[in-house]
Amino acid sequence: MHLTAMSYNLLRIVEELFKTRDPELSHPTDIKYTEALEKRQKAAKNEEGL
């Protein structure tokens, strides 16, 4: 069980490294999620400023 979790986490790290080096490798759903996350963060910052 631990080996499976460690393997998964290692693959996730490698995937993130590739994405930072070449953004074109990002899956469209990852791009959409990132944009939505940034939009929510901006909205939260605007609410704090009120």
GUDO-224571 format. One record per residue (C-alpha): residue in three letters; x, y negated, z; residue number from 1. Coordinates in pm, whole numbers, plus 50000, padded with zeros to 5 digits. Layout:
<nodes>
  resn      X      Y      Z  resi
   ALA      X      Y      Z   NUM
...
</nodes>
This chain:
<nodes>
  resn      X      Y      Z  resi
   MET  50000  50000  50000     1
   HIS  50279  49757  50088     2
   LEU  50463  49839  49766     3
   THR  50152  49754  49564     4
   ALA  50113  49418  49740     5
   MET  50482  49335  49702     6
   SER  50474  49423  49331     7
   TYR  50167  49206  49276     8
   ASN  50323  48910  49457     9
   LEU  50646  48946  49262    10
   LEU  50456  48944  48934    11
   ARG  50266  48633  49041    12
   ILE  50595  48455  49119    13
   VAL  50738  48548  48779    14
   GLU  50419  48433  48608    15
   GLU  50431  48096  48785    16
   LEU  50796  48050  48692    17
   PHE  50719  48112  48326    18
   LYS  50429  47865  48339    19
   THR  50650  47589  48478    20
   ARG  50917  47648  48214    21
   ASP  50675  47676  47920    22
   PRO  50326  47534  47984    23
   GLU  50199  47681  47656    24
   LEU  50209  48023  47823    25
   SER  49928  47918  48057    26
   HIS  49596  48090  48003    27
   PRO  49310  47851  47916    28
   THR  49128  47944  48236    29
   ASP  49436  47846  48439    30
   ILE  49445  47509  48267    31
   LYS  49072  47456  48328    32
   TYR  49109  47552  48695    33
   THR  49406  47317  48741    34
   GLU  49214  47027  48586    35
   ALA  48912  47094  48807    36
   LEU  49135  47111  49114    37
   GLU  49299  46778  49029    38
   LYS  48956  46621  48977    39
   ARG  48840  46744  49321    40
   GLN  49158  46612  49483    41
   LYS  49106  46267  49330    42
   ALA  48743  46265  49447    43
   ALA  48852  46360  49799    44
   LYS  49109  46080  49804    45
   ASN  48845  45831  49689    46
   GLU  48610  45942  49969    47
   GLU  48886  45894  50226    48
   GLY  48940  45539  50108    49
   LEU  48575  45441  50163    50
</nodes>
